[in-house]
């Protein structure tokens, strides 16, 4: 059983990329679309020529294959969380003990342009973006430093990316997102 009792100071917080917005924050997305009268068919250069509608309807990535392979290869997974509604703050918070903090380094992965687009149009502050959206990270695992190396190798074998997005340190059960 994977639960927060396995999480230790010095553990690595690894992020597996999302395929887009997923279903996180769609009430806010719909409000922005309505308020700004956005055309879902309009194509954007920053989106590689895709329409806003296509970007928003990109199917949610499934993480079973990579997580299953990690478990079968005995990667030390101390915590695991799908970054859904509640974003980073509410989901990562559930997998760290009350005497630890999760320190996330915002610049350790590329945040997809759709999030900046939504932030600018919706006039949403940074903390709210991380509270509502996945910001390009769909699944988080907490592992030992050696476990991260093994997880990265497995991800590579599957053609997936995985990023060291932070670490666990002593604290009081908070998720702290450090600006880049």
Secondary structure, 3 states (H helix, E strand, C coil): CCCHHHCCCCCEEEEEECCCCCCCCHHHHHHHHHHHCCCCCCECHHHCCCEHHHHHCCCCCCCHHHHHHHHHCCCCEEEEEECCCCHHHHHHHCCCCCCEEEEEEHHHCCCCHHHHHHHHHHCCCHHHHHHHCCCCEEEEEEECHHHHHHHHHHHHHCCCCCEEEEEEEECCCCEEEECC
